[in-house]
Amino acid sequence: MVTGANGHIGSNLLRELLSRDHEVVPFVRESSNKAGIEALGLDYAFGDIRDATAIEKAADGCDAIINLAAVYALGGTVEEIVEPAVQGITNVLKAADKHGIGRVVHTSSVVAIGGSMTAEPRNASHWNEDASDPYTVAKTESERRARQIAEELGVALVCINPAGIVGRHDYRITPSNRAIINFAEGTSITFVGGNDYVDVRDVAWLHAEALTVGEPGGRYIAGGPNLTMVDLAGKIQAFSGSSNTHYGLPRWAMLPLSSVLEGTAKLFGSEPIARRGVVQDFYNRYYWFDTSETQKVFNWTPRPADELLRDTLAWLVHREALAPATLDAVREALGDLPDFS
């Protein structure tokens, strides 16, 4: 069973699992957008991740569960993000225990590992000890909760911690792919710090491998190349010809400014340019990660930056998700698009 099967990872993971001849039960909300998986011809198990009965029913007869279900939205609320994440993994693990399911693969995130004020990559032994934004809190707390319950129940749990996931079969445009759009269109900002983006195909492959590879209790980072914000923007701008504003403000100045911007936006009913929680967690920080253990255990090498960015931009052109002028520039730079079936 794959929870959250209609999301960005799920749309790619289902294809990976089917290519390996797995029988797959996609667990999704009946009202959810299933554009990314409709063509696969699978029978859905409908329900909400917070509904323990629905999870138990769908898991009956399965050998493994991959838990992808989560709300991916920076700047959301505790009720929207934290509570569903924690309750969801609790229900999944209890269902696995009830049905004697051999393994649960849980999708966490590198935000549960946390960023650094220096360019030293962090590894799977690190934890985010000062999460602020609800999404960051949700990923950290749900993974801690998952580990605690799995140990109590004796369920074999493997955690995959992806970096910023970009690439194909994203029909709703996640925040990570939205960041690529913003850089391409010249509407984003750069600042001191760095990010790690990973191709969704690599993330899907690692999840499929984790059904049989990796130690129970293991934590494996699914990351790609570590790039500064400026270098990342430059690679994307090479395709689009755009330019982005660079913020040189120190953290101590940006934090109160973000509070003002957030308050002003709330007053006028608009989206803030910056949220304090997001600034607290990401501004002037390096989200760089050491994937050497994952590469060793899974015999895997992540796709390089140019390859994953080219495929991501090709997908965005395919979906016509870019502004018209940017779309034309990127289409001309890319040439022929891949087959996205």
C-alpha positions as CSV (number, residue, x, y, z in Angstrom):
1,M,0.0,0.0,0.0
2,V,1.2,3.5,-0.8
3,T,-0.5,6.4,1.1
4,G,-0.5,9.8,-0.6
5,A,-0.1,7.9,-3.8
6,N,-1.4,10.7,-6.0
7,G,1.3,13.2,-4.9
8,H,4.5,14.1,-6.6
9,I,6.6,11.3,-5.2
10,G,3.6,8.9,-5.5
11,S,3.0,9.5,-9.2
12,N,6.6,8.5,-9.9
13,L,6.8,5.8,-7.2
14,L,3.7,4.0,-8.6
15,R,5.4,3.8,-12.0
16,E,8.6,2.5,-10.5
17,L,6.8,-0.1,-8.4
18,L,4.7,-1.3,-11.4
19,S,7.9,-1.6,-13.5
20,R,9.1,-4.0,-10.9
21,D,5.9,-6.1,-11.1
22,H,4.6,-5.1,-7.6
23,E,0.9,-5.2,-6.9
24,V,0.1,-1.8,-5.6
25,V,-2.8,-0.4,-3.5
26,P,-2.9,3.4,-3.9
27,F,-4.4,4.9,-0.8
28,V,-5.9,8.4,-1.6
29,R,-8.7,10.7,-0.6
30,E,-11.7,10.3,-2.9
31,S,-11.8,14.0,-3.6
32,S,-8.0,14.3,-4.3
33,N,-6.5,15.2,-7.7
34,K,-5.5,12.0,-9.3
35,A,-4.3,13.4,-12.7
36,G,-0.8,12.0,-12.2
37,I,-1.9,8.3,-11.7
38,E,-5.2,8.0,-13.6
39,A,-3.5,6.5,-16.6
40,L,-2.0,3.7,-14.6
41,G,-5.4,1.8,-14.3
42,L,-5.1,0.9,-10.6
43,D,-7.9,0.3,-8.2
44,Y,-7.8,2.9,-5.4
45,A,-8.4,2.4,-1.7
46,F,-10.1,5.6,-0.6
47,G,-9.7,7.3,2.8
48,D,-8.0,9.9,4.9
49,I,-4.7,9.2,6.6
50,R,-6.2,10.3,9.9
51,D,-8.9,7.6,9.7
52,A,-7.4,4.6,11.4
53,T,-10.3,2.3,10.3
54,A,-9.7,3.2,6.6
55,I,-6.0,2.6,6.9
56,E,-6.5,-0.8,8.6
57,K,-9.0,-1.9,5.9
58,A,-6.7,-0.8,3.0
59,A,-3.6,-2.4,4.5
60,D,-5.3,-5.9,4.9
61,G,-3.4,-8.3,2.7
62,C,-0.5,-6.1,2.0
63,D,3.2,-7.1,2.6
64,A,4.5,-3.5,3.0
65,I,3.3,0.1,3.4
66,I,5.1,3.1,2.0
67,N,3.8,6.2,3.8
68,L,4.0,9.3,1.6
69,A,0.9,11.1,2.8
70,A,1.6,14.6,4.1
71,V,0.7,18.2,3.5
72,Y,3.6,20.0,1.7
73,A,3.0,23.7,2.3
74,L,5.5,26.1,3.7
75,G,3.8,28.7,5.9
76,G,0.7,26.6,6.8
77,T,-0.9,26.1,10.2
78,V,-0.3,23.5,12.9
79,E,-3.8,22.1,12.3
80,E,-3.3,21.8,8.5
81,I,0.2,20.2,8.6
82,V,1.4,18.9,12.0
83,E,-1.6,17.0,13.3
84,P,-2.3,15.1,10.1
85,A,1.4,14.1,9.8
86,V,1.7,12.8,13.3
87,Q,-1.7,11.0,13.3
88,G,-1.2,9.6,9.9
89,I,2.1,7.7,10.7
90,T,0.6,6.6,14.0
91,N,-2.3,4.9,12.1
92,V,-0.1,3.4,9.5
93,L,2.2,1.7,12.1
94,K,-0.7,0.4,14.1
95,A,-2.2,-1.1,11.0
96,A,1.1,-2.7,10.1
97,D,1.3,-4.2,13.6
98,K,-2.3,-5.5,13.4
99,H,-1.8,-7.2,10.0
100,G,1.7,-8.4,10.6
101,I,3.1,-6.3,7.8
102,G,6.8,-6.9,7.3
103,R,8.0,-3.4,6.6
104,V,7.0,0.3,6.6
105,V,8.9,2.9,4.6
106,H,8.2,6.4,5.9
107,T,8.9,9.5,3.9
108,S,10.4,12.1,6.2
109,S,12.4,15.1,5.0
110,V,15.8,16.7,5.3
111,V,14.1,19.5,7.2
112,A,13.9,17.0,10.1
113,I,17.7,16.9,9.9
114,G,17.9,20.7,9.8
115,G,20.0,23.3,8.1
116,S,23.3,24.8,9.2
117,M,24.7,28.3,9.6
118,T,27.9,27.0,7.8
119,A,28.5,25.1,4.6
120,E,29.3,21.9,6.3
121,P,26.9,19.1,5.1
122,R,24.8,17.5,7.7
123,N,24.2,13.7,7.9
124,A,21.5,11.3,9.2
125,S,22.7,11.5,12.8
126,H,21.6,15.2,13.0
127,W,18.1,16.4,14.1
128,N,16.4,19.7,13.7
129,E,16.4,21.1,17.2
130,D,14.9,24.5,16.4
131,A,12.1,24.0,13.8
132,S,9.8,26.9,13.5
133,D,7.6,26.7,10.3
134,P,4.7,24.2,10.8
135,Y,5.9,22.1,7.8
136,T,9.3,21.7,9.3
137,V,7.8,20.9,12.7
138,A,5.5,18.4,11.1
139,K,8.3,16.5,9.4
140,T,10.5,16.5,12.5
141,E,7.8,15.5,15.0
142,S,6.2,12.8,12.7
143,E,9.5,11.1,12.2
144,R,10.3,11.1,15.9
145,R,6.8,9.7,16.6
146,A,7.2,7.1,13.9
147,R,10.5,5.9,15.4
148,Q,9.0,5.7,18.9
149,I,5.9,3.8,17.9
150,A,7.7,1.4,15.6
151,E,10.1,0.5,18.4
152,E,7.2,0.0,20.8
153,L,5.3,-2.2,18.4
154,G,8.3,-4.0,16.9
155,V,7.5,-2.9,13.4
156,A,10.4,-2.7,10.9
157,L,10.6,0.9,9.9
158,V,12.9,2.5,7.3
159,C,12.9,6.3,6.9
160,I,13.8,8.1,3.7
161,N,14.6,11.8,4.1
162,P,14.4,13.6,0.7
163,A,15.9,17.0,0.0
164,G,13.9,19.5,-2.2
165,I,12.2,17.2,-4.7
166,V,11.9,18.5,-8.2
167,G,11.0,17.0,-11.6
168,R,8.3,15.2,-13.6
169,H,4.7,14.1,-12.9
170,D,4.0,17.0,-10.6
171,Y,0.5,18.0,-11.6
172,R,-0.2,20.4,-8.8
173,I,3.2,22.2,-8.7
174,T,4.8,21.6,-5.3
175,P,6.7,24.3,-3.5
176,S,10.0,22.8,-4.7
177,N,9.0,22.9,-8.3
178,R,7.5,26.4,-7.7
179,A,10.9,27.6,-6.6
180,I,12.4,26.5,-9.9
181,I,9.6,28.4,-11.7
182,N,10.3,31.5,-9.7
183,F,14.0,31.4,-10.5
184,A,13.3,30.8,-14.2
185,E,10.9,33.7,-14.3
186,G,13.1,36.0,-12.3
187,T,10.6,36.5,-9.5
188,S,12.6,34.9,-6.7
189,I,15.4,36.1,-4.5
190,T,18.8,34.7,-3.7
191,F,20.7,35.1,-0.4
192,V,23.7,33.7,1.4
193,G,23.1,30.0,1.9
194,G,22.5,26.9,-0.1
195,N,20.0,24.2,-1.0
196,D,20.0,20.5,-2.0
197,Y,17.6,19.5,-4.8
198,V,17.0,15.9,-5.8
199,D,15.3,14.4,-8.9
200,V,12.0,12.8,-8.0
201,R,12.9,9.7,-10.1
202,D,15.8,9.1,-7.7
203,V,13.5,9.6,-4.7
204,A,11.0,7.1,-6.1
205,W,13.7,4.6,-6.9
206,L,15.1,4.7,-3.3
207,H,11.6,4.2,-1.9
208,A,11.1,1.1,-4.0
209,E,14.5,-0.2,-3.1
210,A,13.8,0.4,0.6
211,L,11.2,-2.3,0.6
212,T,14.1,-4.8,0.7
213,V,17.2,-2.6,1.3
214,G,18.2,-0.7,4.4
215,E,18.3,-1.7,8.1
216,P,15.1,-1.5,10.2
217,G,15.4,1.8,12.1
218,G,17.6,3.2,9.4
219,R,17.5,6.8,8.2
220,Y,18.6,7.5,4.7
221,I,19.1,10.9,3.0
222,A,17.8,11.2,-0.5
223,G,19.7,14.2,-1.7
224,G,21.2,15.6,-4.8
225,P,23.9,18.2,-5.5
226,N,24.6,20.8,-2.8
227,L,24.5,24.3,-4.5
228,T,24.6,27.8,-3.2
229,M,21.5,29.8,-3.9
230,V,23.4,32.0,-6.4
231,D,24.8,28.9,-8.3
232,L,21.4,27.3,-8.4
233,A,19.8,30.4,-9.8
234,G,22.5,30.8,-12.3
235,K,22.1,27.3,-13.7
236,I,18.3,27.9,-14.1
237,Q,18.8,31.3,-15.6
238,A,21.1,29.8,-18.3
239,F,17.9,28.3,-19.8
240,S,15.6,31.2,-19.2
241,G,17.7,34.3,-19.5
242,S,16.2,35.8,-16.4
243,S,17.8,37.4,-13.3
244,N,16.8,37.4,-9.7
245,T,17.3,39.9,-6.8
246,H,19.9,39.1,-4.2
247,Y,19.2,39.9,-0.6
248,G,22.3,40.7,1.4
249,L,20.5,41.5,4.6
250,P,21.8,39.6,7.7
251,R,19.5,37.3,9.6
252,W,19.1,39.7,12.5
253,A,17.6,42.3,10.1
254,M,15.6,39.9,7.9
255,L,13.7,38.3,10.9
256,P,11.9,41.4,12.1
257,L,11.4,42.6,8.5
258,S,9.6,39.3,7.7
259,S,7.3,39.8,10.7
260,V,6.4,43.2,9.3
261,L,5.8,41.8,5.8
262,E,3.7,38.9,7.1
263,G,1.6,41.3,9.3
264,T,1.1,43.7,6.4
265,A,0.0,40.9,4.1
266,K,-2.4,39.6,6.6
267,L,-3.9,43.1,7.0
268,F,-4.5,43.4,3.3
269,G,-5.5,39.8,2.7
270,S,-2.6,38.9,0.4
271,E,0.3,36.4,0.4
272,P,3.4,37.7,2.2
273,I,6.7,38.1,0.4
274,A,8.3,36.4,3.4
275,R,7.0,34.6,6.5
276,R,8.9,34.7,9.8
277,G,8.8,30.9,10.3
278,V,10.2,30.3,6.8
279,V,12.9,32.9,7.2
280,Q,13.8,31.5,10.7
281,D,14.3,28.0,9.2
282,F,15.9,28.8,5.8
283,Y,17.3,32.3,5.5
284,N,21.1,32.5,5.4
285,R,21.2,28.7,6.1
286,Y,22.8,25.9,4.2
287,Y,20.5,22.9,3.6
288,W,23.4,20.7,2.4
289,F,23.6,17.0,3.1
290,D,26.0,14.1,3.1
291,T,24.4,11.2,1.1
292,S,27.4,8.9,1.2
293,E,25.7,6.4,3.5
294,T,22.6,6.2,1.3
295,Q,24.8,5.8,-1.8
296,K,26.8,3.0,-0.1
297,V,23.8,1.0,1.2
298,F,21.6,1.4,-1.8
299,N,24.4,1.3,-4.4
300,W,23.1,4.5,-5.8
301,T,24.4,7.8,-7.4
302,P,22.1,10.8,-7.5
303,R,21.6,12.6,-10.8
304,P,23.8,15.7,-11.2
305,A,22.4,19.2,-11.1
306,D,22.3,19.9,-14.8
307,E,20.4,16.7,-15.6
308,L,17.8,17.1,-12.9
309,L,17.3,20.8,-13.7
310,R,16.9,20.2,-17.4
311,D,14.3,17.5,-16.8
312,T,12.4,19.7,-14.3
313,L,12.3,22.6,-16.7
314,A,11.2,20.2,-19.5
315,W,8.3,19.1,-17.4
316,L,7.4,22.7,-16.6
317,V,7.4,23.5,-20.3
318,H,5.3,20.3,-21.0
319,R,2.8,21.5,-18.4
320,E,3.0,25.1,-19.7
321,A,3.6,26.1,-16.0
322,L,5.9,29.0,-16.9
323,A,5.0,32.6,-17.9
324,P,4.6,32.9,-21.7
325,A,7.9,34.8,-22.3
326,T,9.8,32.4,-20.0
327,L,8.1,29.4,-21.6
328,D,9.3,30.4,-25.0
329,A,12.9,31.0,-23.9
330,V,13.2,27.7,-22.0
331,R,11.5,25.7,-24.8
332,E,14.0,27.1,-27.3
333,A,17.0,26.4,-24.9
334,L,15.9,22.8,-24.2
335,G,14.9,21.6,-27.7
336,D,13.0,18.4,-27.9
337,L,11.2,17.3,-24.7
338,P,11.4,13.8,-23.1
339,D,8.5,11.4,-23.2
340,F,6.5,12.0,-20.0
341,S,4.2,9.0,-20.2
